Amino acid sequence: RGGGGSSGGGPELRSASHLSPSTRAKTNERNGRQSPYWTPDATRETQDRPKGDDPFAEEGGSGHDGRAPGRQPPSPSKQRVVANGIDNVTFWTPELRLQEERPRARAVSPSAFVDRDAAKGPEGPDLDGGGGGGGGGGLGGARAGTSRGKKPGRLTARDVLMMEAAKERVHGPHHLEVAAVLTSLASAQGGLGDNAGRRGLLERALRIKDRALGPDHAEVAVALASLAGALGDEAEDRKRRRELLERALEIVEHAPGGGDSDGGATASVREELAAACLALGEAGRAEALLRQALEAQELALGPDHADVACTLSALAAALAAGGRHSEARELHGRALDIRERRYGAEHLEVGRSLAGLAESSVALGRQGEARGLWQRVLAIFERELGPEHFEVAKLLNNLGSTLLALGEAPEARDCLERSLSMMERERGRQHLEVASVLTNLAEALGALGGHGRARELLEEALSVKEQALGSEHPRTAATAAALGVALTAGGGAGAEDMGRAETLLRRAMRVQERCLGPDNLEVARTLANFANVLGFQGRLAEKRQALERALSIRRSVLGPEHLEVAATLNGLGVALSALGDRPGAQKALEESLRIRRRELGGAHPETAASLANLGGLLGAAGERAKAGELLQDALRIFERTLGAEHPHAAAVRRNLELFALSDV
């Protein structure tokens, strides 16, 4: 684990729902309830990223780490090229894999920061910040319980309506007592699933407080934050949430007795605002706000307080959203250390930190480690929340994406279909979290040969994200890139599909470069897949340039021995061979083979892919004996791991036959 000798950690999952720091404070200290940050999703809004579909491919791997051990490559997509004058040797370029969802990096959920009067409502929150009951503390207040349905001694929506009518008769429609009842009624409506009704009631409460108390009163800040929490996931709602919280922060910073001296109200609003910024892709602004909040909390509460752990997790999410996974890992490790000391090894809060570590492992290419962490977190959440809980569905999404990265496509499909069924039942088909699962499920189906269905799911996911986030959000761009990859998968893509694929991938790169920076890993992954599309179109010089840039980014961020580096070298070797640069191609393919042998072993399909490509290059250059040895090794691996009838095995046999014929 990170910080103070711990290792592992990573971004708060983007698809995770985060409960608000503003509601976590003293209640968690007293009763050991889960602290509000974070519950996992399945990212990749891990995130969404396109991947190569074929072990012969330029682009490596699934998920976040390139080619991970155990990956079962799907069917290849062939492309004939002329190498050193021999026109009958088939080199291979990939069937591009569908992009995987990276989980969305929401550090906190604005919905949890609600008016303290809402604690009178009959419902506690559901763990996903956007919907569910708004009951909970206001500035540093305590949150109500988490179960749904009426509890003994608590008010129903009908009770609150009667109270509202009575208050209006006594005080008039603009009295503060009416505002308090409206807030409680909003909580009840949210608990019943009527978020539109909840929002309208909170709008009325805000207008009353603004009129009665003035625009700079602390109670107005509470009402602003409550309304921000009731807004949905659509792009306009996200922008308005940020505006409301900016105003709330200005109020509490300048209120008498405000500021950061208690590590409370102001820090809480900063965290809520950071979540809103992160949801809009503004990772830099989120980081600045969270560092301010963390500094105030550590000074006021001490470095081992539960609130500090929550803010550390939120800050890790912001850093991960900007591609700074090593720094995020350290912060997740610090948060985990605090939570394990306070709650024990099996608490929900510990599960949330473990999920952060799992996402970090994915981002840093440690898929096997990530699978073990996801399974541990899933066991904690199923025991504490029940096997049908929405947060369990999010975890299944994350586990499914990791299984894809490990080449376990059938198991991933089953996991993701279970997640989709649970999410659809809870939130409907148009929910943003459902779009995340659709993206991952599309990848699994593509890996199993269902390319048409995969494209349909990605079209649907892209539509949901464009409506919820806008077309310029990194998560939307990632799904657009995934669709671009899918349009070229399976072979037989026409000129129209190729043109659209190029447009989608260019759009994704533009958004990623603007939001994440030109040297981010997401940019490198999109570049590698874009290079494949260029190769399909015969634009080999442009393909080489794209791969060389992707290689430079990956070496810089991941180091020279990473599997994603090996995948890019493999693709670059194929491109250089097609351009007639045999020495350059051989050097790249030999380096790719060396890394894969060391990281994956000598019997892995990815190792076989490098063997086959290098064997094809040497055979085309006339080195028949050496080429035959490499191709025979590749064939044995493919037949043992994928089966004798798999297209990869058939491709190698065909090349062996071609070389044998050329010798005759």
WONOR-V367211 format. One record per backbone hydrogen bond with DSSP energy under -0.5 kcal/mol. CO is the residue of the C=O (numbers start at 0). NH is the residue of the N-H. E is the energy in kcal/mol with one decimal. If there is no record, write none. Layout:
BEGIN
co-><CO,CO>
nh-><NH,NH>
e-><E,E>
END
This chain:
BEGIN
co-><2,7,12,12,16,16,17,19,20,20,22,23,24,24,25,26,27,35,38,43,44,44,45,48,50,52,53,57,61,65,65,67,70,76,78,80,81,82,84,85,87,88,88,90,92,93,94,96,99,100,100,100,101,103,103,104,107,108,109,111,114,115,116,117,119,122,123,126,127,136,137,137,146,150,155,156,157,158,159,160,161,162,163,164,165,166,166,167,171,174,174,175,176,177,178,179,180,181,182,183,184,185,186,187,188,189,192,193,194,195,196,197,198,199,200,201,202,203,204,205,206,207,208,208,209,213,216,216,217,218,219,220,221,222,223,224,225,226,226,227,233,234,235,236,237,238,239,240,241,242,243,244,245,246,247,248,249,250,250,251,254,258,259,263,264,265,266,267,268,269,270,271,272,273,274,275,276,276,277,280,281,282,283,284,285,286,287,288,289,290,291,292,293,294,295,296,296,297,301,304,305,306,307,308,309,310,311,312,313,314,315,316,317,318,318,319,322,323,324,325,326,327,328,328,329,330,331,332,333,334,335,336,337,338,338,339,343,346,347,348,349,350,351,352,353,354,355,356,356,357,358,359,360,361,364,365,366,367,368,369,370,371,372,373,374,375,376,377,378,379,380,380,381,385,388,389,390,391,392,393,394,395,396,397,398,399,400,401,402,403,404,406,407,408,409,410,411,412,413,414,415,416,417,418,419,420,421,422,422,423,427,430,431,432,433,434,435,436,437,438,439,440,441,442,443,444,445,448,449,450,451,452,453,454,455,456,457,458,459,460,461,462,463,464,464,465,466,469,472,473,474,475,476,477,478,479,480,481,482,483,484,485,487,493,494,495,496,497,498,499,500,501,502,503,504,505,506,507,508,509,510,511,511,512,516,519,519,520,521,522,523,524,525,526,527,528,529,530,531,532,533,534,537,538,539,540,541,542,543,544,545,546,547,548,549,550,551,552,553,553,554,558,561,562,563,564,565,566,567,568,569,570,571,572,573,574,575,576,579,580,581,582,583,584,585,586,587,588,589,590,591,592,593,594,595,595,596,600,603,604,605,606,607,608,609,610,611,612,613,614,615,616,617,618,621,622,623,624,625,626,627,628,629,630,631,632,633,634,635,636,637,637,642,645,646,647,648,649,650,651,652,653,654,655,656,657,658,659,660>
nh-><5,1,15,105,18,38,108,22,23,24,142,27,27,28,29,30,31,18,16,101,47,102,101,99,96,73,56,570,64,61,67,70,72,92,90,82,83,85,86,82,89,80,90,78,76,95,52,50,48,46,47,102,46,15,105,106,109,111,112,113,117,118,119,120,154,134,132,128,130,113,139,140,123,153,159,160,161,162,163,164,165,166,167,168,169,170,171,171,174,177,178,179,180,181,182,183,184,185,186,187,188,189,190,191,193,192,194,197,198,199,200,201,202,203,204,205,206,207,208,209,210,211,212,213,213,216,219,220,221,222,223,224,225,226,227,228,229,229,230,230,237,238,239,240,241,242,243,244,245,246,247,248,249,250,251,252,253,253,254,258,257,265,262,267,268,269,270,271,272,273,274,275,276,277,278,279,279,281,280,282,285,286,287,288,289,290,291,292,293,294,295,296,297,298,299,300,301,301,304,308,309,310,311,312,313,314,315,316,317,318,319,320,321,321,323,322,324,327,328,329,330,331,1,332,333,334,335,336,337,338,339,340,341,342,343,343,346,350,351,352,353,354,355,356,357,358,359,8,360,361,362,363,365,364,366,369,370,371,372,373,374,375,376,377,378,379,380,381,382,383,384,385,385,388,392,393,394,395,396,397,398,399,400,401,402,403,404,405,407,406,67,408,411,412,413,414,415,416,417,418,419,420,421,422,423,424,425,426,427,427,430,434,435,436,437,438,439,440,441,442,443,444,445,446,447,449,448,450,453,454,455,456,457,458,459,460,461,462,463,464,465,466,467,468,469,469,234,472,476,477,478,479,480,481,482,483,484,485,486,487,487,488,490,497,498,499,500,501,502,503,504,505,506,507,508,509,510,511,512,513,514,515,516,516,519,522,523,524,525,526,527,528,529,530,531,532,533,534,535,536,538,537,539,542,543,544,545,546,547,548,549,550,551,552,553,554,555,556,557,558,558,561,565,566,567,568,569,570,571,572,573,574,575,576,577,578,580,579,581,584,585,586,587,588,589,590,591,592,593,594,595,596,597,598,599,600,600,603,607,608,609,610,611,612,613,614,615,616,617,618,619,620,622,621,623,626,627,628,629,630,631,632,633,634,635,636,637,638,639,640,641,642,645,649,650,651,652,653,654,655,656,657,658,659,660,661,662,663,663>
e-><-0.5,-1.1,-1.4,-0.7,-0.5,-1.2,-0.5,-1.1,-0.9,-0.7,-0.7,-1.6,-0.7,-1.1,-1.8,-2.7,-1.5,-1.4,-0.7,-1.7,-0.6,-1.7,-2.6,-3.0,-1.9,-1.4,-2.5,-0.7,-1.4,-1.3,-0.8,-1.5,-0.8,-1.0,-0.5,-0.6,-0.5,-2.2,-0.7,-1.6,-0.5,-0.7,-0.8,-1.1,-0.8,-0.9,-1.4,-1.8,-0.9,-1.3,-0.8,-0.8,-1.1,-0.8,-1.4,-0.7,-0.6,-1.8,-1.5,-1.6,-2.1,-1.5,-1.9,-2.2,-0.6,-0.5,-0.9,-0.6,-0.8,-1.0,-1.4,-0.8,-1.1,-1.9,-2.0,-2.3,-2.2,-1.9,-2.7,-2.4,-2.3,-2.8,-2.7,-2.0,-2.0,-3.3,-0.6,-1.6,-1.1,-0.5,-1.6,-2.1,-1.9,-2.7,-2.0,-1.9,-2.8,-2.3,-1.7,-2.0,-2.7,-2.6,-2.2,-1.3,-2.5,-1.6,-1.3,-2.2,-2.4,-2.2,-2.1,-2.2,-2.1,-1.8,-2.4,-2.4,-2.2,-2.2,-2.3,-2.9,-2.1,-2.8,-2.8,-0.6,-1.2,-1.3,-0.7,-1.4,-1.9,-2.2,-2.6,-2.3,-2.3,-2.3,-2.4,-1.8,-0.8,-0.9,-0.7,-0.9,-2.3,-2.0,-2.4,-2.7,-1.8,-2.0,-2.8,-2.4,-2.4,-1.9,-2.3,-2.6,-2.0,-2.0,-2.4,-2.3,-1.2,-0.5,-0.8,-0.9,-2.6,-0.7,-0.9,-2.7,-2.5,-2.3,-2.1,-2.4,-2.8,-2.5,-2.1,-2.0,-2.5,-2.7,-2.2,-0.8,-0.7,-3.0,-1.7,-1.2,-2.0,-2.6,-2.1,-2.0,-2.4,-2.4,-1.7,-2.2,-2.7,-2.3,-2.0,-2.4,-2.8,-1.7,-2.4,-3.7,-0.8,-1.0,-1.2,-1.6,-1.8,-2.2,-2.6,-2.0,-2.2,-2.8,-2.3,-1.9,-1.9,-2.4,-2.7,-2.2,-0.9,-0.6,-2.6,-2.2,-1.4,-2.0,-2.4,-1.6,-1.7,-2.5,-0.6,-2.1,-2.0,-2.3,-2.5,-2.3,-2.0,-2.4,-2.8,-1.8,-1.8,-3.1,-0.6,-1.5,-0.8,-2.2,-2.1,-1.9,-2.7,-2.1,-1.8,-2.1,-2.4,-2.4,-2.1,-0.7,-2.5,-2.2,-2.4,-2.1,-3.7,-1.5,-0.8,-2.1,-2.4,-1.6,-1.9,-3.0,-2.3,-1.8,-2.6,-2.9,-1.9,-1.8,-2.6,-2.7,-1.8,-2.3,-3.0,-0.7,-1.2,-1.4,-1.7,-1.7,-2.0,-2.3,-1.6,-2.0,-2.9,-2.5,-2.0,-1.9,-2.5,-1.9,-1.7,-1.4,-2.7,-1.9,-0.7,-1.1,-2.5,-2.8,-2.1,-2.2,-2.7,-2.6,-1.9,-2.0,-2.8,-2.2,-2.1,-2.5,-2.9,-1.8,-1.5,-3.5,-0.7,-1.6,-1.0,-1.7,-1.4,-1.6,-2.6,-2.0,-1.9,-3.1,-2.3,-1.6,-2.2,-2.7,-2.5,-2.4,-1.2,-3.3,-1.6,-1.5,-2.1,-2.2,-1.8,-2.2,-2.1,-2.4,-1.9,-2.6,-2.7,-2.0,-2.0,-2.3,-2.6,-1.8,-2.4,-3.3,-0.9,-0.9,-1.3,-1.0,-2.6,-2.2,-1.8,-2.3,-2.3,-2.1,-2.3,-2.1,-2.4,-2.4,-2.1,-0.6,-1.1,-1.1,-0.8,-2.5,-2.5,-2.3,-2.7,-2.4,-2.1,-2.7,-2.4,-2.5,-2.3,-2.3,-2.4,-2.3,-2.2,-2.7,-2.8,-1.9,-2.8,-3.0,-0.8,-0.8,-1.3,-0.5,-1.6,-2.5,-2.2,-2.6,-2.3,-1.8,-2.7,-2.5,-1.1,-1.6,-2.2,-2.2,-2.4,-1.4,-2.6,-1.7,-1.5,-2.0,-2.4,-2.0,-2.3,-2.3,-2.6,-2.0,-2.3,-2.7,-1.9,-2.1,-2.4,-2.6,-1.9,-2.6,-3.0,-0.7,-1.2,-1.0,-1.9,-2.4,-2.0,-2.5,-2.3,-2.0,-2.8,-2.6,-1.7,-2.3,-2.9,-2.1,-2.0,-1.4,-2.6,-1.5,-1.4,-2.5,-2.8,-2.2,-2.1,-2.5,-2.5,-1.9,-2.3,-2.4,-2.2,-2.2,-2.4,-2.6,-2.0,-2.7,-3.1,-0.8,-1.1,-0.7,-2.2,-1.9,-1.8,-2.4,-2.7,-2.4,-2.5,-2.7,-2.4,-2.1,-2.5,-2.5,-2.2,-1.3,-2.5,-1.4,-1.8,-2.2,-2.7,-1.9,-2.2,-2.6,-2.4,-2.2,-2.4,-2.6,-2.3,-2.0,-2.6,-2.7,-2.1,-2.7,-3.0,-1.2,-1.4,-2.3,-2.2,-2.1,-2.3,-2.1,-2.1,-2.4,-2.3,-2.4,-2.4,-2.1,-2.5,-2.0,-1.1,-0.8,-0.7>
END
